[in-house]
């Protein structure tokens, strides 16, 4: 079993993280990204987390295990892995997980591994270490495609307090109470979170959401984190002899309403929906999206921007600074929008690298969300 590439360092500030990414990206670029079918992961099913297992969590606590790579495996000999160590920490065969039902399997997203047991499983990734899952929380995680979905990997063990058991994931939390269905809180639903997904099927809630931490870059407002990231991007591009300008950033609900109404009057609603978001459905309203242009304005807000030095540089390097090209070529059936090589969306360095290396080009595909080619019928 080969050692996974450790390309998820802890974030200690955007500038430090970008520097680390520049060092590790080459080594990690060719990492395998094979996916394991959900049906192979569910293991034995049971809908209620037993009191005994919940008590076990309370006794053992929820501290995550130390990050360590899977051990090498040769012939009949297999060295102890991080999953093995977590299983023993929980009590081994006497734990609530029961006995193993299969071998440890690797090749998950971001270099992860998992092993199923009679009453749950343990999953490992370089970024999160080995974490157990079981019961109703595990079943809820499975409905969101395990680590391939919007929740990502668990970052801590399940923990119970005050009659509620919960588990934290990379991009959300699952909570459960006896005799009640599990509750899932997703970062992709939160307009304040950099992982929020806004499309024609997923409006902002509330629809008039307005961020509070806005800063100006080239006279355009962005939230503080993407503003800082954009400045770093511009500096790196300038070092390569390329000028990247911001020409549109945050738009409040009222501004988007006026813009969309103008497009509708000029082109009709069908064409307007292909080139502009309806108010309450715009990424620009989050303060996380920015439209960029070349210094001379060549091909501004046109598909040919991709062929300019600024467009080509952004397509190749934006992920290093936490941005993705949100509406890529050939993806209108998924995103609902025509190709916009100028529209960058800030998602954070970790997620931008993950999407860039995943083999898919949209947030919908990366998170296993439904395509959003059009608005729901009213």
LINUR-V744919 format. One record per residue. PHI is phi in whole degrees, 0 to 359 (999 if undefined). OMEGA is omega in radians with two decimals (none if undefined). D_CENTER is the distance of its C-alpha to the mean C-alpha in whole Angstrom. Layout:
phi=PHI omega=OMEGA d_center=D_CENTER
phi=PHI omega=OMEGA d_center=D_CENTER
This chain:
phi=999 omega=-3.08 d_center=27
phi=287 omega=-3.13 d_center=25
phi=283 omega=-3.13 d_center=23
phi=295 omega=3.09 d_center=20
phi=284 omega=-3.13 d_center=19
phi=277 omega=-3.08 d_center=18
phi=244 omega=2.99 d_center=15
phi=226 omega=-3.14 d_center=13
phi=296 omega=3.12 d_center=16
phi=296 omega=-3.09 d_center=16
phi=280 omega=-3.14 d_center=15
phi=239 omega=-3.06 d_center=18
phi=111 omega=-3.00 d_center=18
phi=300 omega=-3.08 d_center=17
phi=296 omega=3.11 d_center=20
phi=297 omega=-3.11 d_center=20
phi=296 omega=3.11 d_center=17
phi=299 omega=3.13 d_center=17
phi=299 omega=3.13 d_center=21
phi=296 omega=-3.13 d_center=19
phi=298 omega=-3.13 d_center=17
phi=297 omega=3.13 d_center=20
phi=284 omega=-2.98 d_center=22
phi=267 omega=-2.97 d_center=19
phi=297 omega=-3.10 d_center=18
phi=297 omega=-3.11 d_center=21
phi=291 omega=-3.05 d_center=21
phi=264 omega=-2.96 d_center=18
phi=298 omega=-3.04 d_center=18
phi=261 omega=-3.13 d_center=20
phi=297 omega=3.12 d_center=18
phi=294 omega=-3.12 d_center=18
phi=232 omega=-3.12 d_center=15
phi=298 omega=-3.11 d_center=17
phi=252 omega=3.10 d_center=16
phi=262 omega=-3.13 d_center=18
phi=303 omega=3.14 d_center=19
phi=301 omega=-3.09 d_center=18
phi=298 omega=3.13 d_center=22
phi=279 omega=-3.00 d_center=23
phi=258 omega=-2.94 d_center=21
phi=292 omega=-3.14 d_center=22
phi=66 omega=3.11 d_center=25
phi=301 omega=-3.06 d_center=28
phi=253 omega=2.92 d_center=27
phi=209 omega=-2.91 d_center=28
phi=270 omega=-3.07 d_center=27
phi=239 omega=3.07 d_center=29
phi=284 omega=-3.03 d_center=28
phi=292 omega=3.12 d_center=31
phi=298 omega=-3.14 d_center=33
phi=296 omega=3.14 d_center=34
phi=293 omega=3.13 d_center=30
phi=298 omega=3.10 d_center=29
phi=295 omega=3.11 d_center=32
phi=300 omega=3.11 d_center=31
phi=297 omega=-3.13 d_center=27
phi=297 omega=-3.13 d_center=29
phi=287 omega=-3.03 d_center=32
phi=277 omega=-3.10 d_center=29
phi=80 omega=-3.03 d_center=27
phi=239 omega=-3.12 d_center=23
phi=290 omega=3.14 d_center=23
phi=291 omega=3.09 d_center=20
phi=288 omega=3.12 d_center=22
phi=295 omega=3.13 d_center=22
phi=288 omega=3.09 d_center=20
phi=209 omega=-3.10 d_center=22
phi=280 omega=3.06 d_center=22
phi=300 omega=-3.14 d_center=24
phi=283 omega=3.13 d_center=27
phi=291 omega=-3.12 d_center=29
phi=230 omega=3.14 d_center=31
phi=226 omega=3.11 d_center=34
phi=58 omega=-3.10 d_center=37
phi=275 omega=-3.11 d_center=38
phi=267 omega=3.10 d_center=36
phi=224 omega=3.13 d_center=33
phi=289 omega=3.13 d_center=32
phi=295 omega=3.14 d_center=30
phi=251 omega=3.09 d_center=26
phi=299 omega=3.09 d_center=24
phi=294 omega=3.08 d_center=24
phi=301 omega=-3.10 d_center=27
phi=295 omega=3.10 d_center=28
phi=293 omega=3.11 d_center=25
phi=298 omega=3.12 d_center=27
phi=292 omega=3.11 d_center=31
phi=299 omega=-3.14 d_center=29
phi=282 omega=-3.14 d_center=29
phi=120 omega=3.10 d_center=32
phi=62 omega=-3.10 d_center=32
phi=293 omega=3.11 d_center=34
phi=271 omega=3.14 d_center=35
phi=281 omega=3.10 d_center=32
phi=293 omega=3.14 d_center=30
phi=286 omega=-3.08 d_center=28
phi=80 omega=-3.08 d_center=32
phi=271 omega=3.07 d_center=32
phi=298 omega=3.09 d_center=30
phi=248 omega=3.14 d_center=30
phi=188 omega=-3.13 d_center=29
phi=281 omega=3.03 d_center=28
phi=294 omega=-3.09 d_center=25
phi=237 omega=3.14 d_center=23
phi=244 omega=-3.10 d_center=20
phi=97 omega=3.10 d_center=18
phi=282 omega=3.08 d_center=15
phi=306 omega=3.11 d_center=12
phi=59 omega=3.05 d_center=12
phi=77 omega=-3.07 d_center=15
phi=277 omega=3.09 d_center=15
phi=223 omega=3.08 d_center=18
phi=212 omega=2.99 d_center=20
phi=215 omega=3.13 d_center=23
phi=267 omega=3.10 d_center=24
phi=229 omega=-3.07 d_center=27
phi=302 omega=-3.04 d_center=30
phi=233 omega=3.12 d_center=28
phi=158 omega=-3.12 d_center=24
phi=198 omega=3.02 d_center=22
phi=232 omega=-3.13 d_center=21
phi=238 omega=-3.10 d_center=18
phi=230 omega=2.94 d_center=17
phi=216 omega=3.13 d_center=15
phi=302 omega=-3.07 d_center=16
phi=278 omega=-2.95 d_center=13
phi=244 omega=-3.05 d_center=14
phi=74 omega=-3.12 d_center=18
phi=269 omega=-3.10 d_center=19
phi=225 omega=3.12 d_center=19
phi=276 omega=3.00 d_center=21
phi=210 omega=-3.12 d_center=20
phi=198 omega=2.99 d_center=23
phi=60 omega=-3.07 d_center=24
phi=297 omega=3.11 d_center=23
phi=294 omega=3.12 d_center=20
phi=296 omega=3.13 d_center=19
phi=296 omega=3.09 d_center=20
phi=295 omega=3.10 d_center=18
phi=300 omega=3.14 d_center=15
phi=298 omega=-3.14 d_center=16
phi=294 omega=3.08 d_center=17
phi=257 omega=3.02 d_center=13
phi=67 omega=3.10 d_center=13
phi=49 omega=-3.08 d_center=13
phi=291 omega=3.13 d_center=10
phi=282 omega=-3.09 d_center=9
phi=265 omega=-3.05 d_center=8
phi=293 omega=-3.13 d_center=6
phi=284 omega=-3.04 d_center=8
phi=73 omega=-3.13 d_center=7
phi=275 omega=2.98 d_center=10
phi=293 omega=-3.14 d_center=13
phi=247 omega=3.11 d_center=14
phi=202 omega=3.06 d_center=17
phi=288 omega=2.98 d_center=20
phi=300 omega=3.12 d_center=21
phi=222 omega=-3.09 d_center=23
phi=239 omega=3.11 d_center=26
phi=199 omega=3.09 d_center=28
phi=61 omega=3.12 d_center=30
phi=84 omega=3.13 d_center=30
phi=240 omega=3.03 d_center=26
phi=254 omega=-3.13 d_center=24
phi=214 omega=3.09 d_center=20
phi=217 omega=3.14 d_center=17
phi=266 omega=3.12 d_center=14
phi=238 omega=-3.13 d_center=11
phi=302 omega=-3.06 d_center=8
phi=224 omega=3.08 d_center=7
phi=156 omega=-3.10 d_center=10
phi=218 omega=3.01 d_center=14
phi=243 omega=3.12 d_center=16
phi=237 omega=-3.09 d_center=20
phi=212 omega=3.01 d_center=23
phi=234 omega=-3.14 d_center=27
phi=307 omega=3.10 d_center=30
phi=68 omega=3.09 d_center=31
phi=231 omega=3.07 d_center=28
phi=291 omega=3.11 d_center=25
phi=294 omega=3.09 d_center=21
phi=252 omega=-3.09 d_center=19
phi=245 omega=3.05 d_center=16
phi=253 omega=-3.05 d_center=14
phi=253 omega=3.05 d_center=10
phi=298 omega=-3.10 d_center=9
phi=291 omega=3.10 d_center=8
phi=265 omega=-3.01 d_center=12
phi=261 omega=-3.09 d_center=13
phi=297 omega=3.12 d_center=14
phi=278 omega=-3.08 d_center=14
phi=269 omega=-3.12 d_center=11
phi=291 omega=3.10 d_center=9
phi=268 omega=-3.08 d_center=6
phi=304 omega=3.09 d_center=9
phi=249 omega=3.12 d_center=9
phi=241 omega=3.06 d_center=13
phi=209 omega=-3.04 d_center=15
phi=289 omega=3.05 d_center=19
phi=256 omega=-3.02 d_center=18
phi=229 omega=3.13 d_center=16
phi=289 omega=3.05 d_center=18
phi=293 omega=3.05 d_center=18
phi=229 omega=0.03 d_center=19
phi=285 omega=-3.06 d_center=21
phi=294 omega=3.13 d_center=22
phi=259 omega=3.13 d_center=24
phi=309 omega=3.09 d_center=21
phi=222 omega=3.11 d_center=22
phi=292 omega=-3.07 d_center=20
phi=252 omega=-3.01 d_center=23
phi=259 omega=-3.04 d_center=22
phi=272 omega=3.06 d_center=23
phi=233 omega=-3.09 d_center=24
phi=258 omega=3.00 d_center=26
phi=230 omega=-3.08 d_center=25
phi=55 omega=3.14 d_center=28
phi=81 omega=3.13 d_center=29
phi=250 omega=-3.12 d_center=26
phi=274 omega=3.03 d_center=24
phi=218 omega=3.00 d_center=20
phi=297 omega=-2.98 d_center=19
phi=303 omega=-3.07 d_center=19
phi=294 omega=3.07 d_center=16
phi=295 omega=3.09 d_center=16
phi=297 omega=3.10 d_center=20
phi=299 omega=-3.13 d_center=20
phi=295 omega=-3.13 d_center=17
phi=295 omega=3.10 d_center=19
phi=298 omega=3.09 d_center=23
phi=296 omega=3.09 d_center=22
phi=300 omega=-3.13 d_center=21
phi=298 omega=3.13 d_center=24
phi=294 omega=3.13 d_center=26
phi=293 omega=3.10 d_center=24
phi=297 omega=3.13 d_center=25
phi=299 omega=3.10 d_center=29
phi=296 omega=3.08 d_center=29
phi=265 omega=3.10 d_center=29
phi=82 omega=-3.10 d_center=31
phi=240 omega=3.08 d_center=29
phi=259 omega=3.10 d_center=29
phi=239 omega=-3.14 d_center=26
phi=249 omega=2.99 d_center=26
phi=270 omega=-3.12 d_center=24
phi=240 omega=3.06 d_center=26
phi=201 omega=-3.14 d_center=24
phi=231 omega=-3.11 d_center=22
phi=296 omega=3.03 d_center=22
phi=232 omega=3.06 d_center=24
phi=292 omega=-3.11 d_center=25
phi=308 omega=-3.07 d_center=25
phi=295 omega=3.13 d_center=29
phi=294 omega=3.12 d_center=28
phi=294 omega=3.09 d_center=26
phi=299 omega=-3.14 d_center=29
phi=295 omega=-3.13 d_center=31
phi=295 omega=-3.12 d_center=29
phi=295 omega=3.12 d_center=29
phi=298 omega=3.11 d_center=32
phi=295 omega=3.10 d_center=34
phi=296 omega=3.14 d_center=32
phi=296 omega=3.12 d_center=33
phi=294 omega=-3.07 d_center=36
phi=278 omega=-2.99 d_center=36
phi=244 omega=-3.00 d_center=35
phi=94 omega=-3.01 d_center=35
phi=294 omega=-3.09 d_center=32
phi=299 omega=3.13 d_center=30
phi=289 omega=3.11 d_center=30
phi=299 omega=3.14 d_center=29
phi=293 omega=-3.14 d_center=26
phi=278 omega=-3.04 d_center=25
phi=239 omega=-3.11 d_center=25
phi=213 omega=3.11 d_center=24
phi=277 omega=3.00 d_center=22
phi=290 omega=3.11 d_center=24
phi=301 omega=-3.08 d_center=24
phi=92 omega=-3.14 d_center=22
phi=240 omega=-3.02 d_center=19
phi=262 omega=3.03 d_center=19
phi=296 omega=3.14 d_center=16
phi=298 omega=-3.14 d_center=19
phi=290 omega=3.13 d_center=19
phi=283 omega=-3.03 d_center=16
phi=78 omega=-3.12 d_center=18
phi=254 omega=-3.08 d_center=14
phi=246 omega=3.13 d_center=16
phi=217 omega=3.00 d_center=19
phi=266 omega=-3.10 d_center=21
phi=246 omega=-3.13 d_center=23
phi=210 omega=3.06 d_center=26
phi=282 omega=-3.11 d_center=29
phi=300 omega=-3.10 d_center=32
phi=269 omega=3.12 d_center=34
phi=76 omega=-3.11 d_center=32
phi=299 omega=3.07 d_center=33
phi=58 omega=3.13 d_center=31
phi=300 omega=3.12 d_center=29
phi=57 omega=3.09 d_center=27
phi=229 omega=-3.13 d_center=28
phi=300 omega=-3.13 d_center=26
phi=291 omega=3.05 d_center=29
phi=302 omega=3.13 d_center=27
phi=300 omega=-3.09 d_center=25
phi=269 omega=3.09 d_center=28
phi=277 omega=3.09 d_center=29
phi=305 omega=-3.14 d_center=28
phi=294 omega=-3.14 d_center=26
phi=294 omega=3.14 d_center=24
phi=294 omega=3.14 d_center=24
phi=296 omega=-3.13 d_center=23
phi=296 omega=-3.14 d_center=20
phi=299 omega=-3.08 d_center=19
phi=277 omega=-2.93 d_center=19
phi=237 omega=-3.02 d_center=18
phi=303 omega=-3.09 d_center=16
phi=297 omega=3.13 d_center=13
phi=297 omega=-3.10 d_center=15
phi=245 omega=3.07 d_center=15
phi=93 omega=-3.13 d_center=11
phi=251 omega=2.95 d_center=12
phi=231 omega=2.96 d_center=12
phi=282 omega=-2.93 d_center=14
phi=289 omega=-3.11 d_center=13
phi=240 omega=-3.05 d_center=16
phi=284 omega=3.13 d_center=17
phi=295 omega=3.07 d_center=21
phi=76 omega=-3.07 d_center=21
phi=244 omega=-3.08 d_center=18
phi=296 omega=3.10 d_center=20
phi=291 omega=3.11 d_center=21
phi=262 omega=-3.05 d_center=17
phi=272 omega=-3.08 d_center=16
phi=85 omega=-3.11 d_center=20
phi=234 omega=3.04 d_center=21
phi=294 omega=-3.13 d_center=23
phi=303 omega=3.11 d_center=22
phi=229 omega=-3.11 d_center=21
phi=293 omega=-3.14 d_center=21
phi=270 omega=-3.03 d_center=21
phi=267 omega=3.11 d_center=18
phi=258 omega=3.13 d_center=16
phi=239 omega=3.11 d_center=13
phi=278 omega=3.10 d_center=11
phi=234 omega=-3.06 d_center=8
phi=97 omega=-3.04 d_center=9
phi=297 omega=-3.10 d_center=10
phi=301 omega=-3.08 d_center=8
phi=291 omega=3.12 d_center=5
phi=297 omega=3.08 d_center=8
phi=296 omega=-3.12 d_center=10
phi=297 omega=3.11 d_center=8
phi=296 omega=-3.10 d_center=8
phi=300 omega=-3.07 d_center=11
phi=266 omega=-3.01 d_center=12
phi=278 omega=-3.07 d_center=11
phi=92 omega=3.03 d_center=14
phi=245 omega=-3.00 d_center=12
phi=241 omega=-3.10 d_center=12
phi=233 omega=3.07 d_center=11
phi=295 omega=3.12 d_center=8
phi=301 omega=-3.13 d_center=10
phi=290 omega=-3.10 d_center=11
phi=297 omega=-3.11 d_center=7
phi=270 omega=-3.10 d_center=7
phi=58 omega=3.09 d_center=11
phi=264 omega=3.08 d_center=12
phi=298 omega=3.02 d_center=15
phi=297 omega=-3.11 d_center=16
phi=230 omega=-3.09 d_center=18
phi=287 omega=-3.11 d_center=21
phi=205 omega=3.13 d_center=23
phi=281 omega=3.08 d_center=23
phi=299 omega=3.09 d_center=25
phi=294 omega=-3.13 d_center=28
phi=265 omega=none d_center=30
